[in-house]
């Protein structure tokens, strides 16, 4: 371990943190005079905020009365007969993990993430989804949860459950690896070429952090990349589909939850 890199110093992975998410939840609930209660058992992070906006525009979601957070709103909605929650604009691994910690401390039992991503391997015309099986750790948050290694990975049991009927998903979906970055405007030609050589399908900003959190804490987290662009190198990019991709994303989420009935 290189002692000159602060990110890799003083990481005692088996030791508990002093500032626990339950402490923040407790104090936020007190200061905001919120009632006691759990968030929905299934929660979704929507970094772009398009899915939340789609639900609100149609009167299909309402703000949670019990979500104790200083930074975000959680909206409750029904998905395939199940009570679910969704937080919009959770961009970047550090913010996504902060919310994951607080969600699981507040009653969440399954966390899903659907984030926009740039295409690396040109499998097909965007948009389409990637079930993220492993994520290259080119960000910071994952190194606070797991020792240094190249990839963070989806839990094998969740991977197996979701892959049994991958072809039956109602939207275009593939599975594979992504590259998680903290700095999307520093994706150089050389970095993209390196990712391409490794067979990395897309680049996004949350999966490695969330997968590392999930492994470290033994919590069920599933991340999807919605490949919507080729990094804007040509005009007319970033087209997501109907309702900014929300219609297909909700189909994907409903199918995913149906495949994980025990959670």
C-alpha positions as CSV (number, residue, x, y, z in Angstrom):
1,X,0.0,0.0,0.0
2,X,1.4,3.4,-1.0
3,X,1.7,5.5,2.1
4,X,1.9,8.7,0.0
5,X,-1.8,8.4,-1.1
6,X,-4.1,9.7,1.7
7,X,-7.0,7.8,0.3
8,X,-5.3,4.5,1.2
9,X,-4.1,5.5,4.7
10,X,-5.7,4.6,8.0
11,X,-8.3,2.3,6.5
12,X,-9.1,-0.3,9.2
13,X,-11.9,-2.1,7.5
14,X,-12.9,-4.3,10.4
15,X,-13.3,-1.4,12.8
16,X,-16.7,0.3,13.2
17,X,-17.2,4.0,12.3
18,X,-17.7,6.5,15.1
19,X,-20.3,8.5,13.1
20,X,-23.0,5.9,12.4
21,X,-25.9,6.5,10.0
22,X,-28.3,5.7,12.7
23,X,-27.1,8.7,14.7
24,X,-27.8,11.1,11.8
25,X,-31.2,9.5,11.2
26,X,-32.0,9.9,14.9
27,X,-31.1,13.6,15.0
28,X,-32.6,14.5,11.7
29,X,-35.9,12.9,12.9
30,X,-35.7,14.9,16.1
31,X,-34.9,18.2,14.5
32,X,-37.4,17.9,11.7
33,X,-40.1,16.6,14.1
34,X,-40.7,13.5,11.9
35,X,-42.8,10.5,13.1
36,X,-41.2,7.2,13.7
37,X,-41.5,4.8,10.8
38,X,-39.6,2.8,8.2
39,X,-38.9,3.7,4.6
40,X,-40.3,1.3,2.0
41,X,-38.5,-2.1,1.9
42,X,-37.5,-1.5,-1.8
43,X,-35.7,1.8,-2.6
44,X,-34.3,3.2,-5.8
45,X,-31.6,5.7,-6.5
46,X,-32.4,7.8,-9.6
47,X,-29.3,9.9,-10.3
48,X,-30.7,11.8,-13.3
49,X,-34.1,12.4,-11.5
50,X,-36.1,11.6,-14.7
51,X,-38.0,8.6,-13.1
52,X,-39.0,10.6,-10.1
53,X,-40.1,13.5,-12.3
54,X,-42.1,11.1,-14.5
55,X,-43.9,9.6,-11.4
56,X,-44.7,13.0,-9.9
57,X,-46.0,14.4,-13.2
58,X,-48.5,11.6,-13.3
59,X,-49.5,11.8,-9.6
60,X,-48.0,8.3,-9.0
61,X,-45.6,9.3,-6.2
62,X,-45.8,11.3,-3.0
63,X,-43.2,12.5,-0.5
64,X,-42.3,10.2,2.3
65,X,-43.5,11.4,5.7
66,X,-40.7,9.6,7.6
67,X,-37.5,9.9,5.6
68,X,-35.0,11.6,8.0
69,X,-32.4,13.1,5.6
70,X,-30.9,16.6,5.5
71,X,-30.1,16.5,1.8
72,X,-32.9,14.7,-0.1
73,X,-36.5,13.8,-0.5
74,X,-37.7,10.3,-0.8
75,X,-40.9,9.7,-2.8
76,X,-43.1,6.6,-2.3
77,X,-44.8,4.8,-5.1
78,X,-46.2,1.4,-6.0
79,X,-44.3,-0.9,-8.3
80,X,-45.8,-4.3,-9.2
81,X,-48.0,-4.1,-6.1
82,X,-45.0,-3.4,-3.8
83,X,-44.4,-0.2,-1.7
84,X,-41.2,1.4,-3.0
85,X,-39.3,4.6,-2.4
86,X,-37.1,6.6,-4.8
87,X,-34.6,9.4,-4.4
88,X,-33.7,11.5,-7.4
89,X,-30.4,13.3,-8.2
90,X,-28.2,11.0,-6.2
91,X,-25.2,11.6,-8.4
92,X,-21.7,10.2,-7.7
93,X,-20.5,7.3,-5.6
94,X,-19.9,9.3,-2.3
95,X,-23.4,10.7,-2.3
96,X,-25.0,7.4,-3.4
97,X,-23.3,5.6,-0.5
98,X,-24.2,8.2,2.0
99,X,-27.9,7.7,1.0
100,X,-27.5,3.9,1.0
101,X,-26.2,4.0,4.6
102,X,-29.2,6.1,5.7
103,X,-31.7,4.0,3.8
104,X,-30.6,0.7,5.3
105,X,-30.6,2.3,8.7
106,X,-34.2,3.4,8.1
107,X,-35.8,0.1,7.1
108,X,-34.7,-0.4,3.4
109,X,-34.1,-4.1,2.6
110,X,-33.2,-3.9,-1.1
111,X,-31.6,-1.0,-2.9
112,X,-31.6,-0.5,-6.7
113,X,-29.8,2.1,-8.7
114,X,-30.4,3.1,-12.4
115,X,-27.9,5.5,-13.7
116,X,-27.1,7.0,-17.1
117,X,-23.9,5.7,-18.6
118,X,-21.6,6.4,-21.6
119,X,-21.0,3.5,-24.1
120,X,-17.5,2.0,-24.2
121,X,-18.1,-1.3,-26.1
122,X,-20.4,-0.6,-29.0
123,X,-22.7,-3.5,-28.4
124,X,-25.8,-1.9,-30.0
125,X,-27.5,1.4,-30.6
126,X,-28.3,3.2,-27.3
127,X,-30.4,3.2,-25.2
128,X,-30.2,-0.1,-23.4
129,X,-29.5,-1.3,-19.9
130,X,-26.5,-3.1,-18.3
131,X,-26.9,-5.3,-15.3
132,X,-23.6,-4.4,-13.6
133,X,-21.8,-7.5,-12.5
134,X,-18.5,-5.7,-11.6
135,X,-17.4,-2.1,-11.5
136,X,-13.9,-0.8,-12.0
137,X,-13.0,1.2,-8.8
138,X,-11.8,4.5,-10.3
139,X,-13.5,6.5,-7.6
140,X,-13.0,7.2,-3.9
141,X,-15.8,5.9,-1.7
142,X,-15.2,2.2,-2.3
143,X,-11.7,2.4,-0.7
144,X,-13.3,3.3,2.6
145,X,-15.3,0.0,2.5
146,X,-13.0,-2.6,0.9
147,X,-9.3,-3.1,0.6
148,X,-7.7,-2.0,-2.7
149,X,-8.5,-4.3,-5.7
150,X,-9.5,-3.5,-9.2
151,X,-13.2,-4.2,-9.1
152,X,-16.2,-4.2,-6.8
153,X,-18.8,-6.9,-7.6
154,X,-22.5,-7.7,-7.4
155,X,-23.3,-10.2,-4.8
156,X,-23.1,-13.7,-6.5
157,X,-26.5,-14.8,-5.2
158,X,-28.2,-11.7,-6.5
159,X,-26.3,-12.1,-9.8
160,X,-27.5,-15.7,-10.1
161,X,-31.1,-14.8,-9.3
162,X,-31.2,-12.0,-11.8
163,X,-29.4,-13.8,-14.6
164,X,-31.7,-16.9,-14.6
165,X,-34.1,-15.1,-17.0
166,X,-32.2,-12.2,-18.3
167,X,-33.5,-12.7,-21.8
168,X,-37.1,-12.4,-20.5
169,X,-36.6,-8.8,-19.3
170,X,-39.2,-6.4,-21.0
171,X,-36.4,-4.0,-22.1
172,X,-33.1,-4.4,-23.9
173,X,-30.5,-5.5,-21.3
174,X,-27.1,-7.1,-21.2
175,X,-24.8,-7.9,-18.3
176,X,-21.1,-7.1,-17.7
177,X,-18.6,-4.7,-16.3
178,X,-18.6,-0.9,-16.1
179,X,-16.0,1.7,-15.2
180,X,-17.0,3.9,-12.2
181,X,-15.4,7.4,-12.3
182,X,-15.5,10.4,-10.0
183,X,-14.5,12.7,-12.9
184,X,-16.6,12.3,-16.1
185,X,-14.9,15.2,-17.8
186,X,-11.5,13.5,-17.4
187,X,-12.4,10.5,-19.5
188,X,-9.4,10.7,-21.9
189,X,-8.9,8.8,-25.1
190,X,-6.2,6.7,-23.3
191,X,-8.5,5.9,-20.4
192,X,-11.3,4.9,-22.7
193,X,-9.0,2.7,-24.7
194,X,-7.8,0.9,-21.6
195,X,-11.4,0.3,-20.5
196,X,-12.3,-1.0,-24.0
197,X,-9.3,-3.4,-23.9
198,X,-10.7,-4.8,-20.7
199,X,-14.1,-5.4,-22.2
200,X,-15.8,-2.7,-20.0
201,X,-19.2,-2.0,-21.4
202,X,-19.9,1.5,-20.1
203,X,-18.8,4.3,-17.8
204,X,-20.9,5.7,-14.9
205,X,-20.5,7.2,-11.5
206,X,-22.0,5.1,-8.7
207,X,-21.7,1.3,-9.1
208,X,-18.3,0.6,-7.6
209,X,-19.1,2.6,-4.5
210,X,-22.5,1.0,-4.0
211,X,-21.2,-2.5,-4.6
212,X,-18.3,-2.0,-2.1
213,X,-20.7,-0.7,0.5
214,X,-23.0,-3.7,-0.2
215,X,-20.2,-6.3,0.2
216,X,-18.8,-4.6,3.3
217,X,-22.1,-4.4,5.1
218,X,-23.8,-7.5,3.7
219,X,-26.7,-5.5,2.2
220,X,-28.5,-6.3,-1.1
221,X,-27.7,-3.7,-3.7
222,X,-28.2,-4.0,-7.5
223,X,-26.9,-1.5,-10.0
224,X,-28.0,-0.9,-13.6
225,X,-26.4,1.3,-16.1
226,X,-28.7,2.9,-18.7
227,X,-26.4,3.3,-21.7
228,X,-27.8,6.5,-23.3
229,X,-24.8,8.1,-25.0
230,X,-21.4,8.0,-26.6
231,X,-20.1,10.8,-24.4
232,X,-21.6,13.5,-26.6
233,X,-18.8,13.4,-29.2
234,X,-21.4,13.8,-31.9
235,X,-24.6,16.0,-31.9
236,X,-27.9,14.3,-31.2
237,X,-26.6,12.2,-28.3
238,X,-28.2,11.4,-24.9
239,X,-31.6,10.3,-26.2
240,X,-33.0,8.0,-23.5
241,X,-36.4,6.9,-24.9
242,X,-40.0,7.5,-23.9
243,X,-40.3,10.0,-21.0
244,X,-36.6,10.4,-20.9
245,X,-36.2,6.7,-20.4
246,X,-38.5,6.5,-17.4
247,X,-41.0,4.1,-19.0
248,X,-38.3,1.5,-19.7
249,X,-36.6,2.1,-16.4
250,X,-39.8,1.4,-14.5
251,X,-40.3,-1.8,-16.5
252,X,-36.8,-2.9,-15.6
253,X,-37.3,-2.1,-11.9
254,X,-40.6,-4.0,-11.7
255,X,-39.0,-7.0,-13.4
256,X,-36.0,-6.9,-11.1
257,X,-38.1,-6.7,-7.9
258,X,-40.2,-9.7,-9.2
259,X,-37.1,-11.7,-9.5
260,X,-36.0,-11.1,-5.9
261,X,-39.2,-12.2,-4.1
262,X,-37.5,-13.2,-0.9
263,X,-36.2,-9.8,0.0
